[in-house]
């Protein structure tokens, strides 16, 4: 029992999918035999793992910007934020986190503040690892305004097999840093637009943990580089 106590819970959004997968596995056992039945069991376990919702320990600090997503940094670039976000036309540093189908897909707020804007944009389902996914894919944009007026935008981007973006919050809600704000099904990417004077403290290829890994520090412009070992 102690082993099961350590397993992360399944998010409520995913429970119906686990039940459907388990029902399919049972039917396969009854109608097609144990070989296909065990494939159904493996599929059920994967669905449960996809929707896992582990607790996270968010570092405390008004100047900290934490990663909104689990995954790997696939790109860091200076670009103009999407016009729909209302962040102006000055380029910002965009940090892109790619989530594979094996990563936790619960997304979290990078800072504490008020959600000033949420914009949903329908689109394509290209590979989320591609640069043009930021402009062509289905996506949902958030802008969070901190107590000091600093605004950070982040975008949930649907991927090649993702077919739905789910949000847990509304415009005007106050969120804490690391608080759950939504998820994407199944495999996707999150872009974070850092404000001026906040250089990323991560490198391409680095693995992120949502709500825990520090992406940057407000007011700190020193950049970092990474070396793969």
For each residue, the residues with C-beta under 8 A, 3 or more apart:
1: 4 5
2: 5 6
3: 6 7
4: 1 7
5: 1 2
6: 2 3
7: 3 4 52
8: 52 53 54 55
9: 52 53
10: 14 15 18 48 51 52 53
11: 14 15 51 52 53 106 183
12: 15
13: 51 166 183
14: 10 11 17 18 47 48 50 51
15: 10 11 12 18 19 51
16: 19 20
17: 14 20 21 47 51
18: 10 14 15 21 22 44 47 48 51
19: 15 16 22 23
20: 16 17 23 24
21: 17 18 24 25 40 43 44 47 48
22: 18 19 25 26 44
23: 19 20 26 27
24: 20 21 27 28 40 43 44
25: 21 22 28 29 37 40 41 43 44
26: 22 23 29 30 37 40
27: 23 24 30 31 32 40
28: 24 25 31 32 33 36 37 39 40
29: 25 26 32 33 34 36 37 40
30: 26 27 37
31: 27 28
32: 27 28 29 35 36 37
33: 28 29 36 37
34: 29 37 38
35: 32 38 39
36: 28 29 32 33 39 40
37: 25 26 28 29 30 32 33 34 40 41
38: 34 35 41 42
39: 28 35 36 42 43
40: 21 24 25 26 27 28 29 36 37 43 44
41: 25 37 38 44 45
42: 38 39 45 46
43: 21 24 25 39 40 46 47
44: 18 21 22 24 25 40 41 47 48
45: 41 42 48 49
46: 42 43 49 50
47: 14 17 18 21 43 44 50 51
48: 10 14 18 21 44 45 51 52
49: 45 46 52 102
50: 14 46 47 101 102 105 185 186
51: 10 11 13 14 15 17 18 47 48 105 183
52: 7 8 9 10 11 48 49 104
53: 8 9 10 11 104 106 180
54: 8 104
55: 8
56: 108 178 209 210 211 212
57: 211 212
58: 66 108 176 177 178 211 212
59: 64 66 212 214
60: 64
61: 64 217
62: 112 146 147 148 218
63: 217 218 219 220
64: 59 60 61 111 177 214 217 218
65: 110 111 152 192 194 198 214 215 216 217 218
66: 58 59 108 110 111 177 178 210 211 212 213 214 215
67: 70 97 108 110 192 202 208 209 210 211 212 213 214 215
68: 97 107 108 109 110 154 181 190 192 210 211
69: 97 99 103 107 108 189 190 208 210
70: 67 97 99 103 104 105 208 209 210
71: 97 98 99 100 103 189 190 207 208
72: 97 98 100 205 206 207 208
73: 76 95 96 97 98 202 203 204 205 206 208
74: 96 97 98 129 189 204
75: 94 95 96 131 204
76: 73 93 94 95 96 200 202 203 204
77: 93 94 96 131
78: 91 92 93 94
79: 91 92 94 134
80: 89 90 91 92
81: 85 87 88 92 94 153 193
82: 85 134 135 141 155
83: 86
84: 119 121 141
85: 81 82 117 119 141 143 153 155 193
86: 83 116 117 143
87: 81 92 143 151 153 193
88: 81
89: 80
90: 80 196
91: 78 79 80
92: 78 79 80 81 87 153 193 194 195 196
93: 76 77 78 193 194 198 199 200
94: 75 76 77 78 79 81 134 191 192 193 194
95: 73 75 76 191 192 194 200 202 215 216
96: 73 74 75 76 77 134 189 190 191 192
97: 67 68 69 70 71 72 73 74 189 190 191 192 208
98: 71 72 73 74 128 129 189
99: 69 70 71 103 104 105 128 159 184 187 188 189 190
100: 71 72 103 187
101: 50 161 186 187
102: 49 50
103: 69 70 71 99 100
104: 52 53 54 70 99 210
105: 50 51 70 99 183 184 185 186 188
106: 11 53 180 182 183 210
107: 68 69 154 156 180 181 182 183 184 190 210
108: 56 58 66 67 68 69 178 179 180 181 210 211
109: 68 112 113 142 144 175 176 177 178 179 181
110: 65 66 67 68 144 152 154 177 192 215
111: 64 65 66 144 146 150 152 177
112: 62 109 146 147 174 175 176 177
113: 109 144 145 146 147 150 152 174 175
114: 144 145 172 173 174 175
115: 118 142 143 144 169 170 171 172 173 174 175 181
116: 86 143 144 145 151 171
117: 85 86 141 142 143 171
118: 115 140 141 142 143 167 169 170 171
119: 84 85 140 141
120: 139 140 141 165
121: 84 138 139 140 141
122: 138
123: 136 137 138 139 158
124: 136 137 138
125: 137 138 158 159 160 161 162 163
126: 130 132 133 136 137 159 160
127: 130 133 159 160
128: 98 99 133 137 157 158 159 160 162 187 188 189
129: 74 98 133 189
130: 126 127 133
131: 75 77 134
132: 126 135 136
133: 126 127 128 129 130 136 137 157 159 189
134: 79 82 94 96 131 137 139 155 157 191
135: 82 132
136: 123 124 126 132 133
137: 123 124 125 126 128 133 134 157 158 159
138: 121 122 123 124 125 157 158 162 165
139: 120 121 123 134 155 156 157 158 165
140: 118 119 120 121 155 156 165 167 182
141: 82 84 85 117 118 119 120 121 153 154 155 156
142: 109 115 117 118 153 154 155 156 181
143: 85 86 87 115 116 117 118 151 152 153
144: 109 110 111 113 114 115 116 151 152 153 154 175
145: 113 114 116 149 150 151
146: 62 111 112 113 149 150 151 152
147: 62 112 113
148: 62
149: 145 146
150: 111 113 145 146 195 218
151: 87 116 143 144 145 146 195
152: 65 110 111 113 143 144 146 192 193 194 195
153: 81 85 87 92 141 142 143 144 192 193
154: 68 107 110 141 142 144 190 191 192 193
155: 82 85 134 139 140 141 142 190 191 193
156: 107 139 140 141 142 165 167 182 184 188 190
157: 128 133 134 137 138 139 184 188 189 190 191
158: 123 125 128 137 138 139 162 163 164 165 184 188
159: 99 125 126 127 128 133 137 162 184 186 187 188 189
160: 125 126 127 128 187
161: 101 125 186 187
162: 125 128 138 158 159 165 184 185 186 187 188
163: 125 158 185 186
164: 158 184 185
165: 120 138 139 140 156 158 162 182 183 184 188
166: 13 182 183 184 185
167: 118 140 156 170 181 182
168: 180 181 182
169: 115 118 173 175 181 182
170: 115 118 167 173
171: 115 116 117 118
172: 114 115
173: 114 115 169 170
174: 112 113 114 115
175: 109 112 113 114 115 144 169 179 181
176: 58 109 112 179
177: 58 64 66 109 110 111 112 211
178: 56 58 66 108 109 210 211 212
179: 108 109 175 176 211
180: 53 106 107 108 168
181: 68 107 108 109 115 142 167 168 169 175
182: 106 107 140 156 165 166 167 168 169
183: 11 13 51 105 106 107 165 166
184: 99 105 107 156 157 158 159 162 164 165 166 187 188
185: 50 105 162 163 164 166
186: 50 101 105 159 161 162 163
187: 99 100 101 128 159 160 161 162 184
188: 99 105 128 156 157 158 159 162 165 184
189: 69 71 74 96 97 98 99 128 129 133 157 159
190: 68 69 71 96 97 99 107 154 155 156 157
191: 94 95 96 97 134 154 155 157
192: 65 67 68 94 95 96 97 110 152 153 154 215
193: 81 85 87 92 93 94 152 153 154 155
194: 65 92 93 94 95 152 198 199 200 215 216
195: 92 150 151 152 198 218
196: 90 92
197: 218 219 220 221
198: 65 93 194 195 216 217 218 219 220 221
199: 93 194 216 220 221 222 223 224
200: 76 93 95 194 215 216 223 224
201: 214 215 216 217 220 224
202: 67 73 76 95 206 208 213 214 215 216 224 226
203: 73 76 206 224 225 226
204: 73 74 75 76 226
205: 72 73 226 228
206: 72 73 202 203 226
207: 71 72 213
208: 67 69 70 71 72 73 97 202 213 215
209: 56 67 70 212 213
210: 56 66 67 68 69 70 104 106 107 108 178 213
211: 56 57 58 66 67 68 108 177 178 179
212: 56 57 58 59 66 67 178 209
213: 66 67 202 207 208 209 210
214: 59 64 65 66 67 201 202 217
215: 65 66 67 95 110 192 194 200 201 202 208
216: 65 95 194 198 199 200 201 202 220
217: 61 63 64 65 198 201 214 220
218: 62 63 64 65 150 195 197 198
219: 63 197 198
220: 63 197 198 199 201 216 217
221: 197 198 199
222: 199
223: 199 200
224: 199 200 201 202 203
225: 203
226: 202 203 204 205 206
227:
228: 205
229:
